[in-house]
Amino acid sequence: MNSFQDFLEKLGWKSCQNCKKYSPSGKTFCAQNENFDGIYWYYETEQFIIDIHDFFIKKEHMVHFFSGMSPFMSFISTYIKSANGEYFNPYQALTSNTMFVMNIERTDVRFLLHANFPYVSVGINFKDKMIEEYISCHLNPECTSIYNVFFETRELLTKPLGKLANSILNCNMNSPAAEIFLEAKAKEWLSITLDAYFNKAKARPISKSDEKAIENVASYINDHYALALSQELLEKIAMMSGTKLKNVFKQKYQMSITEYAQRKRMNIAETLLSTTELEIRDIAKSVGYSSHSRFTTLFKKYKGVYPREVKKVSSLNNTSVHMCQYNSEKHSSCKDERKNELKHI
């Protein structure tokens, strides 16, 4: 069997020895074409592959599933730090601060990635050996599948796995410290997922009528995110008391109604910052904030950077300079500035 590195090279990726953006214990590859410009970093063991996608999407395009990955991994669990796109079969929105799950055995999957937007993600690609050792022995195959363990918990794990993803992004350790650290993070990722799955099974389920009512509230927020959303109106939409609405909404989405609305606004704002020439104050108003300082504070809270930094990174990526050049010795000053910006988008 060919190695994972051989597989990447057959896809057109080139080994990038000069790129020092992520832990030197992993391997970095780069690619530049009409659709995107970026780097792919990974660290591999017998049980898993941790990877980082760090691209700038230059042209809207459809990405079809790459056949031949099944020998190297079984399931993909990914935290998306920044993205603008969709995944089909089954549908999952690819947006900032969300979890994405994919079964490698599927051959009918596609991604649609939108132009002028950074795609930054951290994922754990679990191999059969790790699945069999830590998951299969604890499941009743007649009741559930391994895929469901990942898919059904993805909305519950955004915050804890987001913290893990950030720690991996910021890991610059050398061997052997890096190997110990990365193995611990992969196992912690899996343990958090399993804990959420079994706790969810024990929890009192939301009735179908209540779940539909809460989904109606979420849909209303999605469509009217820029408006002042009164608690009274949302209670009428859900046909619930205020206390029940808050409790059931948080049970389903693992966040309050206020946080849900704020995250929606910040995701829209991030798209506008990256894909338009609108002024920051105008973008703030378009997503419902008359106060520039309030918008900036919330954007920093949810995205980890200030709005002006997203504007700056988008401007850098629209130049003709290839991403890896920022990591060469002769571009060291650009490298340090760009590294700090992109790693926290």
C-alpha positions in Angstrom: 0.0 0.0 0.0 1.3 3.5 -0.9 1.8 6.0 1.9 -0.5 8.9 2.6 2.3 11.2 1.4 2.3 9.3 -1.9 -1.4 9.8 -2.1 -1.2 13.5 -1.6 1.6 13.8 -4.2 -0.6 12.0 -6.8 -3.3 14.6 -6.1 -0.8 17.3 -7.1 0.3 18.5 -3.7 4.0 19.4 -3.3 6.0 18.9 -0.1 6.8 22.3 1.4 10.0 22.1 3.5 10.3 25.8 4.1 6.9 26.3 5.7 7.2 26.6 9.5 3.7 27.6 10.3 2.7 24.5 12.2 4.5 21.9 14.3 7.7 20.6 12.7 6.7 17.1 13.8 4.1 17.0 11.0 4.5 17.3 7.2 3.4 20.3 5.2 2.2 20.3 1.6 1.2 23.2 -0.6 -0.8 23.8 -3.8 -1.7 26.8 -5.9 -4.1 26.8 -8.8 -7.0 28.8 -10.2 -9.4 27.6 -7.5 -7.3 28.0 -4.3 -4.0 28.7 -2.8 -3.0 27.0 0.5 -1.2 24.6 2.6 -2.1 21.2 4.1 -0.4 20.0 7.3 -0.7 16.6 8.8 0.7 14.3 11.5 0.1 10.6 11.2 0.3 7.6 13.5 -1.1 4.0 13.2 -4.4 5.1 14.8 -5.1 8.6 13.4 -4.1 11.5 11.2 -4.4 15.0 12.6 -4.6 17.6 9.8 -4.9 21.3 9.2 -6.4 22.8 6.0 -5.3 26.4 5.5 -6.5 27.7 2.2 -7.8 30.8 0.5 -10.5 30.0 -1.9 -10.0 32.2 -5.0 -12.8 30.9 -7.2 -16.2 29.3 -6.4 -15.9 25.6 -7.3 -17.3 22.1 -6.6 -14.9 19.7 -5.0 -15.7 16.0 -5.6 -14.7 13.3 -3.1 -11.2 12.0 -3.7 -11.4 8.2 -4.1 -8.6 6.2 -2.6 -8.6 7.7 0.9 -10.2 4.7 2.6 -6.9 2.9 3.2 -5.7 5.8 5.3 -8.7 6.7 7.4 -12.2 5.7 8.4 -14.0 8.8 9.8 -13.3 12.5 9.6 -14.3 14.7 12.5 -13.3 18.3 11.8 -13.7 21.7 13.5 -14.1 24.4 10.9 -12.5 27.7 12.1 -13.3 29.7 9.0 -15.2 28.7 5.8 -18.0 29.6 3.4 -19.6 26.6 1.6 -21.7 23.5 1.7 -21.2 19.8 1.9 -23.7 17.4 0.2 -24.9 13.9 0.9 -25.9 14.5 3.6 -26.1 18.3 3.6 -23.9 20.1 6.1 -23.2 23.9 6.1 -19.5 24.7 6.1 -19.4 27.9 8.2 -17.2 29.3 10.9 -17.2 27.6 14.3 -19.0 24.4 13.3 -18.3 20.7 13.3 -18.1 18.7 10.1 -18.3 14.9 9.9 -17.7 12.6 6.9 -17.7 8.9 6.4 -14.8 8.0 4.1 -16.6 5.0 2.6 -19.0 7.3 0.8 -18.2 7.9 -2.8 -21.1 10.4 -3.7 -20.1 13.4 -1.6 -19.3 16.9 -2.9 -18.2 20.2 -1.5 -19.2 23.6 -2.8 -16.7 26.3 -1.7 -17.4 30.0 -2.2 -14.8 32.4 -3.5 -12.8 35.1 -1.7 -12.9 33.3 1.6 -10.4 31.6 3.9 -10.9 27.9 4.7 -9.2 27.0 7.9 -10.0 23.7 9.7 -8.5 21.2 12.2 -9.5 17.6 11.9 -8.9 14.2 13.4 -9.1 11.4 10.8 -9.6 8.2 12.7 -8.2 5.0 11.3 -9.9 1.6 11.6 -7.5 0.5 14.3 -8.5 3.4 16.7 -12.2 2.9 15.9 -12.0 -0.8 16.7 -10.1 -0.3 19.9 -12.0 2.6 21.4 -15.5 2.7 19.8 -16.7 -0.5 18.2 -16.5 -2.6 21.4 -18.8 -0.2 23.2 -21.6 0.0 20.6 -24.5 -2.2 19.8 -24.3 -2.5 16.0 -28.0 -3.2 15.7 -28.9 0.1 17.4 -26.4 2.6 16.1 -23.5 3.0 13.7 -20.0 4.5 14.3 -20.9 7.3 12.0 -23.9 8.3 14.2 -21.5 8.7 17.2 -19.8 11.5 15.3 -22.7 12.9 13.3 -25.3 13.1 16.1 -23.0 14.9 18.5 -21.5 17.4 16.2 -23.7 20.3 17.4 -22.9 19.5 21.0 -19.2 19.6 20.6 -18.5 22.9 18.9 -17.1 24.6 22.0 -15.0 21.9 23.6 -13.5 20.6 20.3 -13.0 24.2 19.2 -10.6 24.7 22.1 -8.8 21.5 21.2 -8.5 22.7 17.6 -7.0 26.0 18.7 -4.4 24.2 20.9 -3.4 22.1 17.9 -3.2 25.2 15.6 -0.9 26.9 18.1 1.3 23.9 18.8 4.9 24.6 17.7 6.5 21.9 19.8 9.4 19.7 18.5 9.8 16.0 18.9 9.3 14.2 21.2 7.0 16.7 23.1 4.9 17.2 20.0 4.2 13.5 19.5 3.0 13.2 23.1 0.9 16.3 22.8 -0.8 15.4 19.5 -1.6 11.8 20.6 -3.1 13.2 23.8 -5.2 15.6 21.8 -6.5 13.0 19.4 -7.6 10.7 22.3 -9.1 13.7 24.1 -11.1 14.5 20.9 -12.5 11.0 20.8 -13.2 10.8 24.5 -15.2 14.1 24.4 -17.2 12.7 21.4 -18.0 9.4 23.1 -18.9 11.1 26.4 -21.3 13.5 24.6 -22.9 10.5 22.7 -23.6 8.4 25.7 -24.8 11.4 27.8 -27.1 12.3 25.0 -28.6 8.8 25.1 -29.3 9.1 28.8 -30.8 12.6 28.6 -34.5 13.0 28.4 -35.3 13.4 24.7 -37.0 16.5 23.3 -40.5 15.7 22.0 -41.0 15.9 18.3 -43.5 18.8 18.6 -41.1 20.7 20.9 -38.2 20.1 18.5 -40.1 21.3 15.6 -41.1 24.4 17.5 -37.5 25.1 18.4 -36.4 24.6 14.8 -39.0 27.2 13.8 -37.5 29.7 16.2 -34.0 29.0 14.9 -35.2 29.4 11.3 -36.8 32.7 12.2 -33.6 33.9 13.8 -31.6 32.8 10.7 -33.9 34.8 8.4 -34.2 37.9 10.6 -30.8 38.0 12.3 -30.3 41.7 11.7 -33.6 42.7 13.5 -34.2 43.2 17.2 -35.6 39.8 18.3 -38.0 40.1 21.2 -38.4 37.3 23.7 -42.1 37.7 23.5 -42.3 37.2 19.8 -40.1 34.1 20.0 -42.3 32.6 22.7 -45.3 33.1 20.4 -43.5 31.4 17.5 -42.6 28.4 19.7 -45.9 28.5 21.6 -44.0 28.0 24.8 -43.4 29.9 28.1 -40.2 31.9 28.3 -38.6 29.4 30.7 -39.4 26.4 28.6 -38.2 28.1 25.4 -34.9 28.9 26.9 -34.3 25.5 28.4 -35.4 23.5 25.3 -33.5 25.7 22.9 -30.3 25.3 24.9 -30.8 21.6 25.1 -31.0 21.3 21.4 -28.3 23.8 20.3 -26.1 23.8 23.4 -26.2 27.6 23.6 -28.6 30.3 24.6 -30.9 32.1 22.1 -28.8 35.3 22.4 -25.6 33.4 21.7 -27.2 31.7 18.7 -28.3 35.0 17.2 -24.9 36.6 17.9 -23.0 33.7 16.3 -25.3 34.0 13.2 -24.6 37.7 12.9 -20.8 37.2 13.3 -20.7 34.5 10.6 -22.6 36.8 8.2 -20.3 39.7 9.1 -17.2 37.5 8.5 -18.4 36.6 5.1 -19.0 40.3 4.2 -15.6 41.3 5.6 -13.9 38.7 3.4 -15.9 39.0 0.2 -16.9 42.7 -0.1 -15.3 46.1 0.0 -17.9 47.4 2.5 -16.7 49.5 5.4 -16.7 47.8 8.8 -19.2 50.3 10.2 -21.6 49.5 7.3 -21.2 45.7 7.8 -21.9 46.2 11.5 -25.2 48.0 10.7 -26.1 45.3 8.1 -26.0 42.6 10.8 -27.9 44.6 13.4 -25.4 46.7 15.3 -25.6 50.5 15.4 -22.7 50.6 17.8 -19.3 50.0 16.1 -17.6 49.2 19.4 -20.3 46.6 20.4 -19.9 44.9 17.0 -16.1 44.8 17.3 -16.3 43.4 20.8 -18.6 40.6 19.9 -16.7 39.8 16.7 -13.5 39.5 18.7 -15.3 37.3 21.2 -16.6 34.8 18.7 -13.9 34.9 16.0 -10.7 35.6 18.0 -9.6 38.5 15.8 -10.8 42.0 15.2 -12.8 42.8 12.0 -10.0 44.9 10.6 -7.7 41.9 10.8 -10.1 39.8 8.6 -10.1 42.6 6.1 -6.3 42.7 6.1 -5.9 38.9 5.7 -8.4 38.9 2.8 -6.4 41.7 1.1 -3.1 39.7 1.6 -4.7 36.6 0.0 -5.9 38.5 -3.0 -2.3 39.4 -3.9 -0.3 37.3 -6.4 2.1 36.0 -3.7 1.8 32.3 -3.0 1.0 31.5 0.7 4.2 29.4 1.2 6.4 32.4 0.2 5.3 34.1 3.5 7.0 31.3 5.3 10.4 31.4 3.6 13.4 33.1 5.2 13.3 36.1 2.9 9.7 36.8 3.8 10.1 36.3 7.6 8.5 39.5 8.6 5.5 38.9 6.5 5.4 35.3 7.7 5.2 36.3 11.4 2.4 38.8 10.8 0.4 36.6 8.5 0.8 33.6 10.8 -0.7 35.4 13.8 -3.6 36.6 11.7 -4.6 33.4 9.9 -4.1 31.1 12.8 -6.8 32.9 14.7 -9.5 33.5 12.1 
